[in-house]
Amino acid sequence: MSVNSHSPKNTKSLALLFLGVGLILLGLASALLIPRAEAITSGEDDPAETGGLSAIPVEVSFPAPDLRLSDLSGQSFALSDFAGQMVLVNNWAIWCPPCKAELPDLNAFYLKYKAQGFVIVAIEAGSPQADVQTFIDQAGLAFPIWVDPQELAMEAFMNFSLPSSYLIDRTGQIRLAWTGAISAEMLEKHVAPLLSE
């Protein structure tokens, strides 16, 4: 008795083989194309312009969380204390290399634009306060630093990736959100034009 080469069992095996090969090819294509697609969100921002080292913001619109923490001296502050200013909240940690890499650009941008009602609130996620103070003293950062031993800021912004940043406008609405380090070029391109509002 001969075996029919077109039996349901052989057809099913052939279909599974084609499906498997197709999934492998799809995975390879995704691995090659997705990093560029994720980096280019507006069609205008090219990672080549920033050396591929900068996150590109996503435009959003939702109220800033009601967050209250303390600075390194123990004084309590809330995000609402900065009403009327443009505030860049930066969630970071001293153990995070991309966080530390973006701090000089953030500091230079803050010094350049603080007279226009711009402030950066850098919220350090969970490190001992003495270690944060030592790091800040060595880095020479000029903007406010808050300590967050319980990581409440990441919970409030619903993003546990570091670094992550949020631009809050003068009315208390979050306008831009980043996950990843921000370059000076991205700050100039996306934040500076909003400071005149």
Residue pairs with C-beta under 8 A, 6 or more apart in sequence:
4 10
36 47
39 45
39 47
39 52
39 56
40 46
40 47
40 56
41 56
41 57
41 58
42 56
45 56
45 186
45 189
47 54
49 185
50 183
50 185
50 186
51 183
53 101
53 181
53 183
54 180
54 181
54 182
54 183
54 185
54 186
55 178
55 179
55 180
55 181
55 182
55 186
56 178
56 186
57 167
57 176
57 177
57 178
57 182
57 186
57 190
58 176
58 177
58 178
59 175
59 176
60 174
60 175
60 176
60 177
61 173
61 174
61 175
62 173
62 174
63 172
63 173
63 174
64 79
64 80
64 87
64 89
64 166
64 168
64 172
64 173
64 174
65 79
65 156
65 157
66 78
66 79
66 80
66 156
67 78
67 79
67 152
67 153
67 156
68 76
68 77
68 78
68 79
69 76
69 77
69 123
69 146
69 147
69 148
69 152
69 153
70 76
70 77
70 146
70 147
71 77
71 144
71 145
71 146
71 147
72 129
72 132
72 133
72 136
72 145
72 147
77 121
77 144
77 146
79 87
79 89
79 121
79 168
79 172
80 172
82 119
82 121
82 168
83 170
83 172
84 117
84 170
85 117
85 118
85 119
85 170
86 116
86 117
86 118
86 119
86 167
86 168
86 169
86 170
86 191
86 194
86 195
86 197
87 118
87 119
87 120
87 121
87 167
87 168
88 106
88 118
88 119
88 120
88 121
88 165
88 166
88 167
88 168
88 191
89 120
89 121
89 123
89 153
89 157
89 165
89 166
89 168
90 102
90 106
90 120
90 121
90 122
90 123
90 163
90 164
90 165
91 123
91 125
91 153
91 154
91 157
91 159
91 162
91 163
91 164
91 165
92 99
92 100
92 102
92 103
92 122
92 123
92 124
92 125
92 162
92 163
93 99
93 124
93 125
93 126
93 127
93 162
94 100
94 124
94 127
94 131
94 132
94 135
95 127
96 162
96 163
98 162
98 163
98 180
98 181
99 162
99 163
99 181
100 139
101 181
102 163
102 181
102 182
102 183
103 122
103 139
103 141
104 139
105 182
105 183
105 184
105 187
106 120
106 122
106 143
106 182
106 187
107 120
107 139
107 140
107 141
107 142
107 143
108 184
109 120
109 184
109 187
109 188
109 191
110 118
110 119
110 120
110 142
110 143
111 142
113 191
113 192
113 195
114 143
116 195
116 196
117 170
117 195
118 191
118 195
119 143
119 144
120 143
120 144
121 143
121 144
121 146
122 141
122 143
122 144
122 145
122 146
123 145
123 146
123 147
123 148
123 153
124 132
124 145
124 146
124 147
124 148
125 148
125 151
125 153
125 154
125 162
126 148
126 149
126 150
126 151
127 147
129 147
129 149
132 145
132 147
136 145
146 153
148 154
151 160
154 160
154 162
154 164
157 164
157 166
159 177
159 179
161 179
161 180
163 178
163 179
163 180
163 181
163 182
164 177
164 178
164 179
164 180
165 177
165 178
165 182
166 174
166 176
166 177
166 178
167 174
167 175
167 176
167 177
167 190
167 191
167 194
168 174
168 175
169 175
169 194
169 197
170 197
175 194
176 190
176 191
176 194
178 186
